[in-house]
């Protein structure tokens, strides 16, 4: 495990990767006003539940040098 990454963190493949790419392409031109409607949190734990299961995504203390995947996963 390299610094700043977690062994269970993957960016996806196949359909998931295609969906992530479409989402990024749809949002790349968003304005600051559009992004201001999205809730952001400084919590170090986020629990995502669905279909009777729960996943916990935990990050270390944020720093500007971290990328999105390292910050979220």
Buried (B, 14 or more C-beta within 10 A) or exposed (E): EEEBEBEEBEEEEEEEEEEEEEEEEEEEEEEEEEEEEEEEEEEEEEEEEEEEEEEEBEBEEEEEEBEEEBEEB
